[in-house]
Amino acid sequence: METTANTSDNIITRSYEEYYQVILTYITYRITHRYEAEDLTQDVFVRLLDYKQMLRPDTVKYFLFTIARNIVTDYIR
């Protein structure tokens, strides 16, 4: 049986592998600066760690896009 920490780590690892390019594309589309978009994309995954205990495979995509939207909004301000 996996511990909750291991399960959360696996969810984060899989979500990074699966959604990194999608999140990068979304952010690049919104701000059009590729290097800044790469930095902001990394920030999305770092912030995802704050929600580590709440993550489930069926909600991780929602968290990622919510975090990405908020980071882009803050960046544009």
N, C-alpha and C positions, 0 to 999 in steps of 0.2 A: 504494500500500500504506500502510495506517494504522500509525502507531507504536503501541507498547504503551500509552504514556501517553494518546494520543488515544482508543484503544479503551476504556481504563479510565474516562476522563472521560465518554465516551458511555454506558457502562454505568451510571455513577453518575447522570448526568443523566436517563436513561430510567427508572432505578429510582426516583428521586425523583418523577418525574411519574406513574409507574404505581402506586407503593406508599405514597406519603405519606399519603393518606387512609385506607388500610387499616391502616397502622401507628398512625396517630392514633386510629382507632376501637378498635383492640386495647388501646392504652395507656389510653385514656379508660375503657374497660370495666373495666380492672384497678384504676385508682386513683380514678375518678369525679370528678376535679378537672380541668376542661377546660383552664384556662390552664397548669397544671403539665404536663398531658399534651402540650400543644403544645410546651412547652420540652423535654420529654423526647424528643418525636418529632424535634425538630431535633438533639438530642444523638445520636440513633440515626444520622442521616445524617452527622454530623460524625465519629462513630466509624467509620463505613463507610469513610471516607477512609484510615484506618489499614490497611485490608485491600486498598487499591487495586490492588496488584500481584497479588493472589490472585484477584481477581474474574473470574468468567465469567458470561455471561448465565444459564446454567442453575443457578448456585449463589447468585446475589445475593439471592434471596428467603430462602433458608436463613440467610444471614448477617444480613439485616435482622431476621428474627424472633428469632434467637439474641441479637443485640445488644439488641433491644427487651426481651426477657424478662429479660436480665441487668440492664439499666438499671432496669426496674420493680422487680426484686428488691432492688437496691441502694437505691432510693427508699423502698421499704416498710420496710426495716431502719431 
